[in-house]
């Protein structure tokens, strides 16, 4: 079983524990009520009630997470504008690079959209109307880059970042990461206030968040390193990507963008470097990206080959 399957199985186990606990509590209250009413149902009915509640809980979980993912995609997508609204010289450079790199890795050319934020961002995403986890690899996600990224990087550095995103698409990382992000988004849905536990849903949310972050961290760090290698294979310029990573990391804001606070961790999981969050996790089991030093070391090694 791959890391995505392990994370999903672990998150499902947490949900099942929650459902079983709630079902047993409800059945206990119901049993007391029936006893007071002098109604004695056969004991065989309780396992059926628990089974029905478990099935209902799984269906509820699936529908809730599906809607949460669509809502997050919509929020991210609606922040962006088509690349046609970018000045002609920038648009031509970006589209030319994306088209050339797409042909190199033999994928359909993805669309590019612009996020207006001054924070340097670059990530790929599905459209809100797309299936949650697409199986048709001929349909390509959208690359999103921010205004801040365009203002921060040189043309060569921007090309290296675009090549990194193209490598993610060529490796089919987004489809896999979407599956891995399901438990994390579930945790964000269950947990209303990070750091404050007020009910059983938030307890499960924190537990689910821990399991999900560890699983996503292992998966995502490996895919980021692979995308860096892919970008170098595409451009042949490891120095440009190294410089871009250093510039983006140095441009990280002291505080997260206000309208991205609610989904900081899942947004960081698809961003080229973790630039959001009041206390970004940049190392350890829960980090979504390798350390900058590790990535630079790999790029230097590739340059020496």
C-alpha positions in Angstrom: 0.0 0.0 0.0 1.4 3.4 -1.0 1.7 6.4 1.4 -1.6 7.9 0.1 -3.4 4.7 0.8 -1.9 4.5 4.3 -2.9 8.1 5.1 -6.5 7.5 3.8 -6.8 4.3 5.7 -5.6 5.9 8.9 -8.0 8.8 8.5 -10.9 6.4 7.8 -10.0 4.6 11.0 -10.2 7.8 13.0 -13.6 8.5 11.4 -14.8 5.0 12.2 -13.7 5.3 15.8 -15.7 8.6 16.0 -18.7 7.0 14.5 -18.6 3.9 16.7 -18.1 6.1 19.9 -21.1 8.3 19.0 -23.2 5.3 18.0 -22.5 3.5 21.3 -23.3 6.7 23.3 -26.6 7.2 21.4 -27.5 3.5 21.8 -26.9 3.7 25.5 -29.2 6.7 25.8 -31.8 4.9 23.6 -31.5 1.8 25.7 -32.2 3.7 28.9 -35.2 5.4 27.2 -36.6 2.1 26.0 -36.2 0.6 29.5 -38.1 3.5 31.1 -40.8 2.9 28.5 -40.8 -0.8 29.3 -39.8 -1.7 25.8 -37.3 -4.5 25.4 -36.1 -4.8 21.8 -34.1 -7.9 20.9 -30.4 -7.6 21.5 -29.7 -8.4 17.8 -31.0 -5.0 16.8 -28.1 -3.1 18.4 -25.4 -4.4 16.0 -27.6 -3.4 13.1 -28.0 0.1 14.6 -24.2 0.4 14.9 -23.7 -0.9 11.4 -26.2 1.6 10.0 -24.6 4.4 11.9 -21.2 3.5 10.6 -22.3 3.4 7.0 -24.1 6.7 7.5 -21.1 8.2 9.1 -18.8 7.1 6.2 -21.3 8.6 3.6 -21.5 11.8 5.6 -17.7 12.0 5.8 -17.4 11.4 2.0 -20.0 14.0 1.1 -18.6 16.6 3.6 -15.0 16.2 2.3 -16.1 16.3 -1.3 -17.8 19.6 -0.7 -14.9 21.0 1.3 -12.5 20.2 -1.5 -14.7 21.8 -4.1 -15.2 24.9 -1.9 -11.4 25.2 -1.5 -10.8 24.8 -5.2 -13.4 27.4 -5.9 -11.8 29.9 -3.4 -8.4 29.4 -4.9 -9.6 29.5 -8.5 -11.8 32.7 -8.0 -8.7 34.5 -6.7 -7.0 34.1 -10.0 -7.4 35.8 -13.4 -6.7 34.4 -16.9 -3.2 35.0 -18.2 -4.7 37.0 -21.0 -4.9 39.9 -18.5 -1.1 39.9 -18.1 0.9 42.4 -20.2 1.8 40.9 -23.6 5.5 40.6 -23.0 5.1 38.6 -19.8 2.3 36.5 -21.3 4.3 35.6 -24.3 7.3 34.6 -22.2 5.2 32.4 -19.8 3.1 30.7 -22.6 6.2 30.1 -24.7 8.0 28.4 -21.7 5.0 26.3 -20.7 4.4 25.2 -24.2 8.0 24.2 -24.8 8.3 22.4 -21.5 5.0 20.5 -22.1 6.2 19.2 -25.4 9.5 18.0 -23.7 7.6 15.9 -21.2 4.9 14.9 -23.7 1.8 16.3 -22.0 -0.9 18.6 -23.1 -0.1 22.3 -22.5 -1.8 23.4 -19.2 -3.6 26.7 -18.8 -1.9 29.4 -16.7 -3.7 31.7 -14.3 -2.4 34.6 -12.2 -3.0 35.1 -8.5 -2.9 38.9 -7.6 -1.1 38.4 -4.3 2.4 39.9 -3.8 3.5 36.7 -2.0 5.5 34.4 -4.4 3.3 31.4 -5.2 3.4 28.7 -7.8 1.3 25.6 -7.7 -1.0 23.4 -9.9 -4.6 22.8 -9.2 -7.8 21.3 -10.7 -10.7 23.4 -11.7 -13.7 23.4 -9.3 -15.8 21.5 -11.8 -13.3 18.8 -12.3 -13.7 15.4 -10.6 -12.0 15.2 -7.2 -9.4 12.7 -8.4 -9.1 12.5 -12.1 -8.1 9.3 -13.8 -7.9 10.8 -17.3 -4.3 12.0 -17.5 -5.0 13.6 -20.9 -6.8 16.4 -19.0 -4.2 18.7 -17.5 -4.5 20.8 -14.3 -4.0 24.6 -14.3 -0.7 26.2 -13.2 -1.2 29.2 -10.9 1.6 31.8 -10.4 1.3 35.0 -8.4 2.0 38.6 -9.2 4.6 38.5 -6.5 6.4 35.6 -8.2 6.6 37.5 -11.5 8.0 40.6 -9.7 10.5 38.6 -7.7 12.1 36.3 -10.3 14.2 36.8 -13.4 13.1 35.3 -16.6 15.4 32.3 -16.2 14.3 31.7 -12.7 10.6 31.9 -13.6 11.3 29.4 -16.4 12.8 27.0 -13.8 9.8 27.4 -11.5 7.4 26.7 -14.4 9.5 23.6 -15.3 9.1 22.4 -11.7 5.3 22.7 -12.0 5.4 20.9 -15.4 7.4 18.1 -13.8 4.8 17.7 -11.1 2.1 17.4 -13.9 4.3 15.0 -15.9 4.7 12.8 -12.7 1.0 12.9 -12.1 1.7 14.3 -8.6 -1.5 16.4 -8.3 -3.8 13.5 -8.7 -1.9 11.5 -6.0 -1.6 14.6 -3.7 -5.3 15.2 -4.0 -6.0 11.8 -2.5 -3.4 12.4 0.2 -4.9 15.8 1.1 -8.3 14.3 1.8 -7.6 13.6 5.5 -5.9 17.0 6.1 -8.9 18.8 4.6 -11.1 16.6 6.8 -9.1 17.7 9.8 -9.5 21.4 8.9 -13.2 20.8 8.5 -13.5 19.2 11.9 -11.3 21.6 13.7 -12.7 25.1 14.0 -10.0 26.7 16.1 -6.5 25.4 15.9 -5.1 24.8 19.4 -8.4 24.8 21.2 -10.4 21.6 21.8 -14.0 22.0 22.7 -15.8 18.9 21.5 -15.2 15.3 20.2 -15.2 16.5 16.6 -12.2 18.8 17.3 -10.4 16.1 19.3 -10.7 13.8 16.2 -9.8 16.7 14.0 -6.5 17.2 15.8 -5.8 13.5 15.8 -6.6 13.3 12.1 -4.5 16.4 11.4 -1.4 14.8 13.0 -1.8 11.5 11.1 -2.5 13.4 7.8 0.5 15.8 8.2 2.9 13.0 8.8 1.7 11.0 5.8 1.5 14.0 3.5 4.9 15.2 4.6 6.6 11.9 3.7 4.8 11.8 0.3 5.1 15.5 -0.6 8.8 15.9 0.3 9.7 13.0 -2.0 7.6 14.5 -4.9 9.1 17.9 -4.4 12.6 16.5 -4.8 11.5 14.6 -7.9 10.0 17.7 -9.4 13.3 19.6 -8.8 15.1 16.9 -10.6 12.5 17.0 -13.4 12.9 20.7 -13.7 16.6 20.4 -14.1 16.2 17.7 -16.8 13.8 20.1 -18.6 15.8 23.3 -18.4 19.3 22.0 -17.9 19.8 24.9 -15.5 20.0 23.8 -11.8 21.4 27.2 -10.8 18.3 29.0 -11.9 16.0 26.8 -9.9 18.3 27.1 -6.8 18.3 30.9 -7.0 14.6 31.0 -7.5 14.0 28.8 -4.4 16.3 31.1 -2.3 14.5 34.2 -3.5 11.0 32.7 -2.8 12.0 31.4 0.6 13.5 34.9 1.4 10.2 36.5 0.4 8.1 34.6 2.9 5.7 36.9 4.7 5.8 37.3 8.5 2.0 36.6 8.6 -0.2 34.6 6.2 -2.4 36.2 3.6 -5.6 36.8 5.4 -7.9 35.1 3.0 -5.7 32.0 2.8 -5.5 31.5 6.6 -8.3 28.9 6.7 -6.4 26.5 4.4 -2.8 27.3 5.1 -1.5 23.8 5.4 -3.2 22.3 2.4 -2.2 25.3 0.3 1.4 24.9 1.4 1.3 21.3 0.3 0.9 22.3 -3.3 3.0 25.5 -3.3 6.6 25.3 -4.6 7.9 26.3 -1.1 6.0 26.6 2.2 5.5 30.4 2.3 2.3 30.6 4.3 1.5 30.3 7.9 2.3 32.1 11.2 4.5 29.1 12.2 5.3 27.2 9.0 6.7 23.7 9.6 9.9 23.6 7.5 11.4 20.5 9.0 10.5 17.3 10.7 8.0 14.6 9.9 5.1 17.0 9.4 6.9 19.4 6.9 5.3 19.4 3.4 8.6 20.3 1.7 12.3 19.3 2.1 14.4 21.9 3.7 15.8 24.6 1.4 19.3 23.4 2.2 18.4 19.8 1.2 17.0 21.0 -2.1 20.0 23.3 -2.8 22.4 20.5 -2.1 20.6 18.2 -4.6 20.7 20.9 -7.2 24.4 21.5 -6.7 25.0 17.8 -7.0 23.0 17.8 -10.3 25.1 20.8 -11.5 28.3 18.9 -10.8 27.3 15.9 -12.8 
